[in-house]
Amino acid sequence: MPAYHTLRRHADRTDAVQPRLDLVVIGNGMAGLRVIEDLLELAPERYNVTVFGAEPQASYNRIMLSPVLAGDKTFDEIQSRDRAWYAQHGIALYTGESVVDIDRRRRMVISDSGREVPYDRLVLATGSTAFVIPVPGHDLDGVISFRAIGDVERMVEASARGGRAAVIGGGLLGLEAAYGLHRRGMEVTVVHLQSQLMERQLDATAAALLQHSLAQRGLSFRMGAETAAIVSDGAGRVAGLRFKDDDASTLDVDLVVMAVGIRPNIELARSAGLHCDKGIVVNDTMQTFDPRIYAVGECVEHRKAVYGLVAPLWDQARVCANHLAWRGHSQYGGSVTATQLKVTGIDMYSAGDFAEDEHTETLTFSDIRRGVYKRIVLRDGCIAGVVLYGDTADGSWYFKHMRAGTDVSWFRDALIFGRAFVDTDDHVEPNREAA
């Protein structure tokens, strides 16, 4: 009998008399909260749970910050759990309080208020920090990152005064920030180092369609532009950008939003002596170098990969909760991710690896006049990547087959037209041995 079955059977007999263990979760974002929610379903009596959150709010859905900025949702609508929920489940919640030290010898965490809380198990869900380009003027009043609800509140306040904004970064967050500020009434220019938008998620054709659609909505673009400095008005506020080009050209702005990427927040783990590289290194059960300490979410590095999207966070949280609940039969093997842009009226979907080489085949459908573009990259008869623009209805269907490794050779000719044109039950691979 496998060891975990023996452990589970023993645990089931003794749950009634087992003393609760102390579980501390550092980070009250989406990943940390998901671990707690899954753990409450699996083993609600196993732990006394304490949660530290650096932000003053209880918890909220971070991926919905863009709709809040655009005015499509309110903060109340994106709150995940209120304080009453934590109290109802006997969870000690400390918000606006950061953990500054982990004493692994004493198994104790220490917060910036001097609070000491012991742990038997510890979950690090410290997330990521926004990268700020270290150019002269990056610390001026009016330079904002786009990572938390506090950033959104500052952008909303700034947009109430009108004026001009520059968003540095033409990736997913940058475009959503630019669209939101434009909806708030600002003149917005997207400044991007590369020659195309979202170069990691889109090919050149889809990126051109996206830029055209956003320009029609009123956004301006400065492509292939590198910021040399953020210019001051002389009183400590932003007045413009200066670029690294032959003319040292400038752009007059009142607000600068940095959306050039994120970095795993690993300083606490590193100071505690845990193994870190790009992120906090974990194994397939989400355990760190210290088996009493787990890590999940954007702060994690697993098999050399770090993730900044929500789906991998859910997968990691489920595995972590299973292990904490003594149901250690699940493992995390990595994630294939998909990207969608949250801009009203623009449909864009991207998943997998759509780079071409001698081992790939590409299927393309293009109706530029209608603004519809589809590209599917096949490798060894399976979907390796997909880019959809203008018609994304089949995105989840392609993604399902990509994750499953489905051999699509038998309905290849209809694949580009989507699910409605493919009945996979009628496309069964022939018996090669019989043939």
N, C-alpha and C positions, 0 to 999 in steps of 0.2 A: 504493500500500500504506500502510495507517495507520502512524503513527510507532511505535506500541507493538509492532506486528508486526516492524518492522525492528529495534527495540531487543531484543525477545525472541530473534530469530534470531541477532543478534550475541552476546547473552548466552549462548545455548546453545553457540555455538562456542568461547567463551572462558572458560567456567566453570572449566575445569581449571587455567587459569593465572592467573585473577583472584585478587589478594590479597583476603583477607577484610577487610570493613569492620567498624568498631566500632559496635555498637548498644547503647545504654543504655536500659533500661526503668525508669522511676521509678514504683513502685507494684506490689506483688506480689499484688494482689487478683484478682478473677475476670476483669476486662477485660484487665489486663496479661498475665496468664498465658495467656489465650486467644489474644492476639496471638502470643506465643511459640510456642504449640502449633501454630497455623496456619502460622506462618512455617517451623517445622521440617519440616512436610509439603511446603511449596512450594519452599523453598530452604535446605536444612539446612547447606550449605557457604558461604552468603553472608556470614554475620556472626560475629564474636566477640561474644557476648551477655553483658552485665552487668545484674543486676537488684538494685534497692534496694527493701527493704520495711521500713516503719516498725514493723510489728508483729514480735514475736520468732518467730512461727511461720513455717514455710515457705510454705504456702498452704492455704486452706480455702474451702469453699463457704459464702459469707456468707448466702445465702438460706435455709440450713438451721439458722441459729442458733435459730430459734423451737422446732423439735423438740428441740434440745439443752437449751434452757431448760425445756421441758416434761418432760424425762426420757425422751423417745421415742428419742433417738439420743445417742451419745457423740461427743466431739470427734474421736476416731480415725476414726469412721465418716464424718465430713464433710470430712476432709482430702482435698485435690485431688491434690497431688503432694508427695512427701517429698523430703528433701535429696538422697537417692541419685539421684532422677530428674534433678535439676539437674546433679549431678556427671556422670552418665552421658552427658548431652548437652553437656558442656563449658561449662556456664553458670556464671559467677561470681555467687554469690548472697550478698548482704549483708542479713541480717535484723536487726531492732532498730536500724536505722541510717537516718536520714532525710537526704535531700538538702536542703540549705539554700540553695544558690546554683547558678545556671546562668550560666556565663561564655560567652555566645554568640560573643564575639570569638575566644576561644581554643578554642571548642567543647569545653568542659570542665564537668563537674558536680562540685560539692564537697559532701561530706556533713558531718554534725554531728561526726563524728570527725576531720575534717580530710582525709579521703581524697579524692583527685582522680582522676577517671576521664575519659579523652577519649572523644569520640563523633564519628562521622560522621553517624549518624542517632540521634534521641532520641525516645522515646515517653513521653508524660506520661499516666499512668493513676493519678492521685492521688485519685480517688474523690470522696467527699463527707464532710462533717462533720455531726454531729447538731446541730440547733438547740436551744439551751438558752434558755428564757424568762428574760430578765434581771430577774427579780423579786427583791426582798430575800430572802436565804437560799438563792439558787440554788447557792451554793458550799459549803453545809453537808455534813458527812459524812452519807452516806445518800441523796444525790441522785445518780442514775445515769442516763446516756443508754443507748440500746439500739442499738449500731452494730457492735460488735466482740466477739470471743470473750472478751476481758478484761471487758467489761460483763456478759456472761452469767455469768462466774465470780463476779463480785461479787454479782450477784443471787442466784445459787445459795447463796453463803455467807450472805447476809443472810436468805434464806428458811429456812435451817437453824435460825435462832433463832425462827422463827414470827413472829407479830405481824400487823400490818396494813400494807398497801401501797396507795399511790395511783399510778395510771398516768395521767399527763396526756397526753391525746391519744386520740381515738377513731377513729383511722385504722387501716390494716392492721397496722402494727408495734405500735401501742399495744394493740390487741386481742389480738395474739399474745403480747405480753409479759404482759398481764393474765392470760390463760389459763394461760401457763406458770407464773407465780407462784402462781396458785390451785392448779395441779396439785402444786406444791411445798409446799402446806399453808398458804399465807397467806390472810388475808381481804383481798380486793382490790376497790377502788373505781375505776372508770374515770371520770375527770373530763374532760369534753369541752365546748369552747366553743360548739359548734353544737347544734341541737336534735335532730339525727339523727346516727347513726354513719356513718362512711365516706361523707360527703356528696359526695365527688368521684367515687366509684365506684358508689354505689347510689342508687336513688330512695327515696322515703319509705316505700313499702310493704315493699320488701326490707329496708330498714334496721330497720324495726319488727320484722320477723320475726327478723332477726339478734339484735337486742337481747333479744327474748323468749327465744330459744334460749340465749343466753349467761347470762341471768338464771336460767334453769332449771338451769344448770350451777353456779350459786353466785356469779356475779359481781354486784356492785352498780354502779349508775350515778348519776352526778351530771351531768345534761345542762344545757346552756346556762349553764355555770358558768365564770367567769373567775377565775383564781388571782391574788390580790393579793400574797401573800407566802408563803414557806415558813417555818414557825415553828421556832425552836430550842428545845432542852430546857435551854439555859443552859450546856451543856458542849460546844457545837459540833456536836451531832447533831440530825437531823430529829426533830421532835415532832408536826408537823401542818401543815395548809394553812389559810390564811385567804382567804376569797373576797371578790370585789367585788360585794357585794349590799347591800340596805338594812340588813340586820342584821349585816354583816361576820361571817357565820357561819364556823365552823371545822370541820375534819375531823381527828381524831386519827389519825396514821399513824407508822410506824417507818421507812418506806422510800418514796421518791418516784422514779418512773421517768419521765423526760422522753422522750416519743415524739411530738413535735409537728412533725416534718419534718426534712429534710436540706437542706444547701446545698453546691453544688459547691465543692470545695477548689481554689481558684485562686490562692492567695497566692504560691506559688512561681512560677507562670507570669507573674503580674502583675509581680512583682519583677524578672523577667527581661526585661520590656518587651514581652511578647506581648499581643496584643489580647484583652481579656476584657470581657465584659458580665455576664450572669448566670452564664456559664461561660466556659471557654476556647473562643474562637470558632474553628471549623474549617470547611474547605470540604468538598466531596463526596468527596474522597480522604483525609479526616481529617487534612489538613495545617493547621497554624496559620499565622499571619502569616509566620513563618520556615519556609520549605519543608523545611528539614532536621529540623524538629520536628513530630511528630504528637501527637495527643491522642485518647484513647478513654475511654468509660465515663461515669460520673456527673459527672465534672469538665467535660464537654464541653457546649458550646452549638452546635447545628447548625440553621441556618435558624430561629433564634429559639426553638428548643425544647431543653429539657433532659429527660433521662430518668433515672428511678430504678428501673427494672425490668431484668431480666436479658436479655430477648430483644433489645432494641436494642444492648446491649453486645456480644452475639455478632455482630450484623450489622456493627457498627462495626469490631470486631476483624478480621473476615474481609476487609473492604475495606482496612484498614490493612496487614494482612499481605500481601495481593496487591500493593499498591503498593510495599512494602518489598522484595518479591521480584522487582520489575521486571515484574510482570504487571499493569500499570496500567490494565486494561480494565474494572474494576468500580468503581462509585460508590455512595455511600450516599445514599439519597433520603429518609431519615426512616423512622420506625417507627410502626405502629399497635400499641398495647399492650393486654394483657389482665391481669386481676387475679384471683387465687384466694387464699382465706383458709386458712392452715394451722392449723386447729383441728379436732381429732379429732371426727368425728360431725357436722360442719357443712359443708354443701356450698354454696358461693357462688362465682359466676363473673360477671365484668363485663368488658366490652370496648367500646371505641369511645365515641362521643358519643351519649348517649341523651336529650339535652335536646330538648324539643319546640318547634316554631315553626310558622308557617303553611305551610312547605314540607315538613313531615314527616307521616308516618302511623304510628300506634302499634298494634301487635298485642299483646294481653295475654291470658294464661291465669293464673287464680288459683284455687287450692284451698287456702285458708288452713287448713282443718281438718287437711289432710295436711302442711301446711307447704311447699307447692310454689307457686312464683310464677315466671312467665316474662314478660318484656317485650322486644319487639323493635321498634326504631325504624327506619323505612324513609325514605329520602330519594331521590327520583328513581328509585324502583324497586329500590334497592340497600339492603343492610343498613348502617345508619350506627352502630348501637349495640345492645348486648344486655345484659340483666340476668337472671341465672338464680339462683334460690334453691331449695334442696331437691332439685332434679333438674338436675344440671349435665352429664349424660352427653353432650349434644350441643354443649357449649361450643366445642370445637375445630372442629367442623363449621361452626357459625355463623361462627366467626372466620375460617376458610378462605375462605368466601364473601365476608365483609366485606373481607378483604385483597385478594381477586381482583376486587372490584367487580362481582360477579355480578348480573345482572338477575334478581331473584327474583319478578318480577311473574307469571310463568307458573306458579309453584307457591305463590303467596302464601297461598291459602286453607288449605294444609296446613303452611305454614312453622312456625307456632307449636308444632305437635305433634312436630317434630323429624325427624331423618334417616329414621327407620323409616317415616314416612308420606309421604316424598317420594322419588320416583325421578326424578331430574333428567333422565335420558335420555328420559323420556316427556314432558318439559316443555320443548320446544324452541321458541324464539321463531319465529313464523310469518314467512314472507318478505313483508315489507311492500310491496316493489315489485310482487310478483306480486298481492298483495291489491288 
